[in-house]
Amino acid sequence: MPNKKINTPNSILDVKQYIFCDFNDGFVLSDPRFVKIFKSCQKALKSFDLSFKKDVPYFKMSLARCPHCGTRHVVKYGFTKRTLVFKEIGKTKVKVQRYICKRCGKTFQTDLTSLVDKNSNFTNELKSKSEHLISDYLGSLKNVCKSFKKFFGITVSHQTIENWLFVDENILEFDLGRCSGYYVFDVEWIKINGEWKYRHTLLDSISNCIVADAIYDTEDENTVEKFLRESTVNKNKIAITTDLDKKYASIIPKLGFKHQLCIFHTKKSLK
C-alpha cells in the first residue's frame, strides 16, 4: 500500500491555534468569545495592545514608556493576573504586562484605565450600560440587576450599581436633551451601608427617563425643595405629579410648576 500524506485536523492537536489576520481594517478571530472581548476593547485599544495566549487575553502597552521619568528604556517584568467583568462575556481572567525602567528602576504595568477604572473589576462599558437601564426601568435598581442576569448572565448587586451611579450623594443627571416640562417626583427608602436613606427621583413623564436622582439623609421640605430646584434649572417647567404628601402642595407652586396628584394614589386613598 503506497504511503499517503494525511492532513491532521486542528481539533485533535494539543494546543488550539487562533488565527489573526488583517481584514477590512479589523481582526478576524477564530473563537467567538474572543471576538466579543476584542469588540469590547476596541474603543480603548489606542492605549494598549490586546492579544490572546492559551485562551487568556493578554494586555501590553502599545508604546512602552516609563510614566515616572518618561524614558523608553524599559523591559518586560512579568505580568499581573486580573479578573475583569465584560458586558457580554462575564468574568474573564486576563494578564496585564508589567515593566521595569532601566533608568529609574521603578516598576509599572500597562495602563487599562481607558477600559476599566482603577481598583475596579467591572469594565467601563458595563457600567455605562447601567445608566441606560436605570432610565429604562424608571429607577428600579432591582430590575436593573435582573436585567444584567437575564441578558448578560452577570450577577451584580444593587449596592454595586448604587456605587456606580451615586457618587458623594451628588445629583446624577442624564443627557436627555430637551425635557418635556412634565415630571413625576417620588421619594423612597433605600439602605446604604446598613443605614436607611431617602432616594429622591425626578422623571420626565413623557420620555419615561430619569432627569435627576439623589440620596439624602432626610425628606423634609427644605431637602425636597433643594432637590427640585437644582434638578429643574434651565429646564421646561409645566407640571409635577406627586403622591398625596401634604408638604408638596406648598413647595411645587413656589418653584413655578402646576401641582398634579397621582391618580393611583388618589384612587387608593378614596378606597
PAMARRO-364386 format. One line per field, with one value per residue (C-alpha): residue in one letter; residue number from 0; y, z, x. Coordinates in nm, 2 decimals, m for minus. Example, Ala and Ser with C-alpha at 12.3 -4.5 7.8 and 13.67 -1.06 7.14 Angstrom:
PAMARRO-364386
residu: c(A/S);
num: c(0/1);
Y: c(m0.45/m0.11);
Z: c(0.78/0.71);
X: c(1.23/1.37);
This chain:
PAMARRO-364386
residu: c(M/P/N/K/K/I/N/T/P/N/S/I/L/D/V/K/Q/Y/I/F/C/D/F/N/D/G/F/V/L/S/D/P/R/F/V/K/I/F/K/S/C/Q/K/A/L/K/S/F/D/L/S/F/K/K/D/V/P/Y/F/K/M/S/L/A/R/C/P/H/C/G/T/R/H/V/V/K/Y/G/F/T/K/R/T/L/V/F/K/E/I/G/K/T/K/V/K/V/Q/R/Y/I/C/K/R/C/G/K/T/F/Q/T/D/L/T/S/L/V/D/K/N/S/N/F/T/N/E/L/K/S/K/S/E/H/L/I/S/D/Y/L/G/S/L/K/N/V/C/K/S/F/K/K/F/F/G/I/T/V/S/H/Q/T/I/E/N/W/L/F/V/D/E/N/I/L/E/F/D/L/G/R/C/S/G/Y/Y/V/F/D/V/E/W/I/K/I/N/G/E/W/K/Y/R/H/T/L/L/D/S/I/S/N/C/I/V/A/D/A/I/Y/D/T/E/D/E/N/T/V/E/K/F/L/R/E/S/T/V/N/K/N/K/I/A/I/T/T/D/L/D/K/K/Y/A/S/I/I/P/K/L/G/F/K/H/Q/L/C/I/F/H/T/K/K/S/L/K);
num: c(0/1/2/3/4/5/6/7/8/9/10/11/12/13/14/15/16/17/18/19/20/21/22/23/24/25/26/27/28/29/30/31/32/33/34/35/36/37/38/39/40/41/42/43/44/45/46/47/48/49/50/51/52/53/54/55/56/57/58/59/60/61/62/63/64/65/66/67/68/69/70/71/72/73/74/75/76/77/78/79/80/81/82/83/84/85/86/87/88/89/90/91/92/93/94/95/96/97/98/99/100/101/102/103/104/105/106/107/108/109/110/111/112/113/114/115/116/117/118/119/120/121/122/123/124/125/126/127/128/129/130/131/132/133/134/135/136/137/138/139/140/141/142/143/144/145/146/147/148/149/150/151/152/153/154/155/156/157/158/159/160/161/162/163/164/165/166/167/168/169/170/171/172/173/174/175/176/177/178/179/180/181/182/183/184/185/186/187/188/189/190/191/192/193/194/195/196/197/198/199/200/201/202/203/204/205/206/207/208/209/210/211/212/213/214/215/216/217/218/219/220/221/222/223/224/225/226/227/228/229/230/231/232/233/234/235/236/237/238/239/240/241/242/243/244/245/246/247/248/249/250/251/252/253/254/255/256/257/258/259/260/261/262/263/264/265/266/267/268/269/270);
Y: c(0.00/0.33/0.59/0.89/1.22/1.29/1.64/1.64/1.82/2.11/1.96/1.68/1.90/1.95/2.33/2.53/2.77/3.11/3.29/3.67/3.85/4.19/4.22/4.53/4.74/4.48/4.15/3.81/3.58/3.22/3.20/3.38/3.46/3.64/3.84/3.98/4.07/4.24/4.44/4.55/4.67/4.84/5.19/5.17/5.00/5.33/5.30/4.93/4.62/4.31/3.95/3.60/3.33/2.99/3.11/3.41/3.78/3.95/4.33/4.52/4.88/5.00/5.21/5.11/5.42/5.48/5.70/5.82/5.95/5.93/5.71/5.43/5.22/4.97/4.59/4.34/4.24/3.96/4.02/4.08/3.85/4.02/3.92/4.16/4.16/4.23/4.31/4.01/3.77/3.80/3.72/3.67/3.61/3.83/3.90/4.26/4.31/4.47/4.66/4.79/5.11/5.07/5.43/5.49/5.13/5.18/4.92/4.98/4.80/4.85/5.13/5.00/5.30/5.36/5.01/4.97/5.21/5.18/4.93/4.80/4.47/4.59/4.74/5.10/4.96/4.75/5.05/5.27/5.01/5.05/5.42/5.33/5.05/5.27/5.51/5.22/5.07/5.41/5.40/5.04/4.90/4.55/4.54/4.66/4.37/4.12/4.26/4.21/3.85/3.78/3.93/3.91/3.63/3.87/3.89/4.25/4.36/4.67/4.81/4.79/4.97/5.24/5.29/5.34/5.59/5.78/5.95/6.16/6.19/6.43/6.46/6.23/6.38/6.21/6.38/6.39/6.68/6.89/6.79/6.80/7.00/6.73/6.54/6.28/6.31/6.04/5.95/5.60/5.44/5.28/5.11/5.21/5.06/4.95/5.29/5.39/5.69/5.88/5.85/6.15/6.08/6.31/6.16/6.31/6.17/6.19/6.02/5.80/5.88/5.99/6.36/6.35/6.12/6.19/6.04/6.24/6.17/6.34/6.40/6.74/7.04/7.21/6.89/6.84/7.20/7.20/6.88/7.00/7.35/7.21/6.94/7.17/7.46/7.57/7.31/7.35/7.40/7.29/7.04/6.79/6.49/6.36/6.14/6.28/6.40/6.74/6.91/6.91/7.14/7.44/7.35/7.28/7.60/7.80/7.66/7.77/7.43/7.32/7.05/6.74/6.44/6.08/5.90/5.57/5.72/5.92/5.61/5.42/5.69/5.70/5.32);
Z: c(0.00/m0.10/0.16/0.16/0.33/0.55/0.69/1.06/1.18/1.42/1.65/1.77/1.83/2.19/2.15/1.99/1.72/1.69/1.36/1.34/1.01/0.87/0.70/0.64/0.89/1.17/1.31/1.23/1.54/1.52/1.87/1.90/2.27/2.17/1.91/2.19/2.41/2.12/2.03/2.40/2.40/2.05/2.18/2.43/2.21/2.14/2.48/2.48/2.26/2.30/2.21/2.32/2.45/2.56/2.59/2.81/2.69/2.73/2.76/2.69/2.62/2.26/2.32/2.64/2.82/3.19/3.35/3.62/3.41/3.06/2.91/2.67/2.81/2.98/2.97/3.05/3.41/3.44/3.45/3.68/3.68/3.70/3.66/3.45/3.40/3.04/2.94/2.72/2.85/3.22/3.44/3.24/3.37/3.19/3.22/3.23/3.13/3.39/3.31/3.49/3.40/3.33/3.42/3.74/3.84/3.91/3.80/3.64/3.44/3.13/3.19/3.15/3.28/2.94/2.97/3.34/3.64/3.89/4.17/3.98/3.80/3.61/3.26/3.18/2.90/3.16/3.39/3.12/3.04/3.39/3.33/3.03/3.22/3.52/3.28/3.10/3.43/3.58/3.85/3.97/4.08/4.13/3.77/3.66/3.85/3.70/3.35/3.39/3.50/3.22/2.92/3.01/3.27/3.51/3.88/4.01/4.34/4.37/4.61/4.34/4.09/4.35/4.39/4.02/3.99/4.32/4.40/4.71/4.72/4.43/4.19/3.89/3.57/3.23/2.90/2.79/2.55/2.60/2.88/2.82/3.13/3.27/3.56/3.82/4.16/4.42/4.73/4.85/5.13/5.04/5.26/5.21/5.42/5.67/5.71/5.57/5.33/5.12/4.74/4.56/4.20/3.93/3.60/3.27/3.23/2.85/2.78/3.09/3.16/3.49/3.50/3.83/4.12/4.46/4.81/5.12/5.50/5.53/5.34/5.49/5.30/5.27/5.12/4.87/4.76/4.72/4.51/4.28/4.24/4.14/3.92/3.71/3.65/3.28/3.20/3.09/3.38/3.34/3.60/3.86/3.96/4.32/4.57/4.84/5.08/5.21/5.22/4.83/4.80/4.92/4.75/4.39/4.31/4.47/4.20/3.92/3.85/3.85/4.11/3.99/4.21/4.11/4.00/4.15/4.50/4.47/4.40/4.67/4.92/4.81/4.86);
X: c(0.00/0.16/0.23/m0.01/0.02/m0.28/m0.36/m0.41/m0.73/m0.67/m0.94/m0.70/m0.40/m0.28/m0.27/m0.55/m0.44/m0.61/m0.56/m0.52/m0.53/m0.60/m0.94/m1.14/m0.94/m1.00/m0.91/m1.06/m1.06/m1.14/m1.30/m1.64/m1.57/m1.25/m1.44/m1.67/m1.37/m1.19/m1.50/m1.54/m1.18/m1.18/m1.26/m0.97/m0.71/m0.53/m0.35/m0.27/m0.24/m0.45/m0.35/m0.46/m0.23/m0.35/m0.71/m0.61/m0.64/m0.30/m0.27/0.05/0.14/0.13/0.44/0.62/0.74/0.81/0.54/0.78/1.08/0.94/1.22/1.16/1.44/1.21/1.19/0.92/0.90/0.64/0.27/m0.03/m0.33/m0.67/m1.03/m1.23/m1.61/m1.72/m2.07/m2.15/m1.89/m1.89/m1.59/m1.27/m0.92/m0.66/m0.29/m0.15/0.21/0.44/0.76/1.07/1.25/1.63/1.69/1.50/1.44/1.07/0.81/0.48/0.22/0.00/m0.25/m0.60/m0.79/m0.95/m1.10/m1.17/m1.14/m0.86/m0.94/m1.25/m1.32/m1.62/m1.54/m1.65/m1.87/m2.06/m2.10/m2.23/m2.50/m2.64/m2.71/m2.93/m3.10/m3.18/m3.36/m3.54/m3.66/m3.77/m3.51/m3.57/m3.23/m3.38/m3.50/m3.15/m2.99/m3.24/m3.17/m2.79/m2.85/m3.11/m2.94/m2.57/m2.55/m2.38/m2.47/m2.44/m2.58/m2.80/m2.54/m2.27/m2.49/m2.56/m2.19/m2.16/m2.44/m2.44/m2.11/m2.07/m2.45/m2.44/m2.73/m2.69/m2.83/m2.87/m2.82/m3.18/m3.17/m3.48/m3.71/m4.09/m4.17/m4.40/m4.24/m4.31/m4.15/m4.12/m3.91/m3.83/m3.64/m3.30/m3.05/m2.68/m2.40/m2.66/m2.83/m3.17/m3.16/m3.41/m3.38/m3.53/m3.61/m3.74/m3.86/m3.98/m4.33/m4.33/m4.00/m4.01/m3.65/m3.48/m3.40/m3.22/m3.15/m3.00/m2.96/m3.03/m3.05/m3.39/m3.71/m3.81/m3.95/m3.60/m3.44/m3.73/m3.73/m3.35/m3.35/m3.64/m3.49/m3.14/m3.29/m3.50/m3.26/m3.28/m3.55/m3.90/m4.14/m4.51/m4.62/m4.50/m4.70/m4.66/m4.84/m5.07/m4.80/m4.92/m4.58/m4.55/m4.85/m4.65/m4.32/m4.41/m4.61/m4.33/m4.09/m4.32/m4.49/m4.85/m4.91/m5.08/m5.18/m5.11/m5.43/m5.32/m5.26/m5.58/m5.79/m5.61/m5.69/m6.06/m6.09);
